[in-house]
Amino acid sequence: MDFSQKVRFSDTLFAQEIDGETVLLDMTTENYFGLDAVATDIWNLLQEGRSIGETYDALLESYDVDPEVLESDLRTFIDGLLQHKLATLQA
């Protein structure tokens, strides 16, 4: 995963934010995924069309977190999206 890449979400993915958290529904598999407040922030930044690096920078400004922990958490989040075929990476 390159931080200059952007995340492109599946056309069959439906998202609904409720009280600061987001629920994702994969319309193909009918699986639900719950995102906590931090994951919702990641989701929203990526939805804006920001690159992974731009998302990382914005999160680093918003949260008091070790940069290495943030990078690991961001990679884990995106890897989960890719593993469940909810998104792809684009240059």
C-alpha positions in Angstrom: 0.0 0.0 0.0 1.4 3.3 -1.1 0.3 6.5 0.8 -0.1 8.3 -2.5 -2.9 5.9 -3.4 -6.6 6.6 -2.9 -9.3 4.2 -1.8 -12.1 3.6 -4.1 -15.2 2.1 -2.4 -17.4 -0.6 -4.0 -20.5 0.6 -5.7 -22.4 -2.0 -3.7 -21.4 -0.6 -0.3 -24.0 1.4 1.6 -23.1 3.5 4.6 -25.2 5.2 7.3 -23.8 7.3 10.1 -25.7 7.2 13.4 -24.6 9.1 16.5 -21.0 9.5 15.3 -20.6 5.9 14.3 -21.1 4.3 10.9 -22.7 1.1 9.7 -21.6 -0.3 6.4 -23.7 -2.8 4.4 -22.2 -4.8 1.6 -25.2 -5.2 -0.7 -23.6 -8.1 -2.4 -23.0 -10.3 0.6 -25.5 -8.6 2.9 -22.8 -8.3 5.6 -22.8 -5.5 8.1 -19.7 -3.8 9.4 -19.7 -1.3 12.4 -17.3 1.5 12.5 -16.5 3.3 15.8 -15.9 7.1 16.0 -12.3 6.9 14.9 -13.0 4.5 12.0 -15.8 6.8 11.0 -13.4 9.7 10.8 -11.1 7.6 8.6 -14.1 6.6 6.5 -15.2 10.2 6.0 -11.7 11.4 5.1 -11.3 8.7 2.5 -14.8 9.4 1.2 -13.7 12.9 0.5 -11.3 11.6 -2.0 -8.1 12.2 0.0 -5.1 10.0 -0.6 -4.1 7.6 2.2 -1.2 10.0 3.1 -3.6 13.0 3.2 -5.9 11.0 5.5 -3.0 10.0 7.7 -1.9 13.7 8.0 -5.4 14.9 8.9 -5.8 12.2 11.5 -2.4 13.0 13.0 -3.5 16.6 13.4 -6.8 15.5 15.0 -5.7 12.9 17.4 -3.0 12.7 20.1 -1.5 9.4 18.9 1.9 8.0 18.2 2.6 8.3 14.4 3.6 4.6 14.1 0.4 3.5 15.9 -1.7 5.7 13.6 0.0 4.3 10.5 -0.5 0.7 11.7 -4.2 1.4 12.5 -4.8 3.1 9.2 -3.2 0.2 7.3 -5.2 -2.3 9.3 -8.5 -0.4 8.5 -7.7 -0.2 4.8 -6.5 -3.9 4.7 -9.9 -4.9 6.2 -11.8 -3.0 3.5 -9.7 -4.7 0.8 -10.0 -8.1 2.4 -13.8 -7.9 2.5 -13.8 -6.5 -1.1 -15.4 -3.3 0.1 -12.8 -1.2 -1.7 -9.9 -1.1 -4.1 -6.8 1.0 -4.3 -6.1 3.4 -7.2 -3.1 5.5 -8.1 
